[in-house]
Amino acid sequence: MEVVMVPDPELPMSSSIEEVDAHPTVIIKSLNDFNFDVFEWGQNNL
């Protein structure tokens, strides 16, 4: 599954990722930096 992570700047990101064995596809500082066109959202045939 594709995963986008927007980490809390108050928490240590690397240890948080390691703790849950996460493998985010993209790590960004803010959702304002996220390109929503990179992912497919929902079904196209609704």
C-alpha positions as CSV (number, residue, x, y, z in Angstrom):
1,M,0.0,0.0,0.0
2,E,1.2,3.5,-0.8
3,V,1.8,5.5,2.4
4,V,2.4,9.3,2.7
5,M,3.8,10.4,6.0
6,V,3.5,13.9,7.4
7,P,5.6,13.7,10.6
8,D,5.0,15.7,13.7
9,P,8.0,18.0,14.0
10,E,7.8,17.6,17.8
11,L,8.5,13.8,17.6
12,P,11.7,12.0,16.5
13,M,10.8,10.7,13.0
14,S,13.4,8.0,12.5
15,S,12.7,6.3,15.8
16,S,9.0,6.5,15.2
17,I,9.3,4.8,11.8
18,E,11.6,2.1,13.2
19,E,9.3,1.5,16.2
20,V,6.4,0.3,13.9
21,D,8.6,-1.0,11.0
22,A,7.0,1.5,8.7
23,H,8.1,2.1,5.1
24,P,6.5,5.3,3.9
25,T,6.4,5.8,0.1
26,V,6.7,9.6,0.6
27,I,7.7,11.7,3.6
28,I,6.7,15.4,3.4
29,K,6.8,18.3,5.8
30,S,3.2,19.5,5.0
31,L,0.2,18.4,3.0
32,N,0.7,21.7,1.1
33,D,3.7,20.0,-0.4
34,F,1.8,16.9,-1.5
35,N,1.0,16.3,-5.2
36,F,-2.4,14.7,-5.1
37,D,-2.1,13.8,-8.8
38,V,0.6,11.2,-8.0
39,F,-2.0,8.8,-6.5
40,E,-5.3,7.3,-7.7
41,W,-8.2,8.2,-5.4
42,G,-11.4,6.1,-5.3
43,Q,-13.0,4.4,-8.2
44,N,-13.2,6.0,-11.6
45,N,-16.4,4.2,-12.6
46,L,-18.9,5.5,-9.9
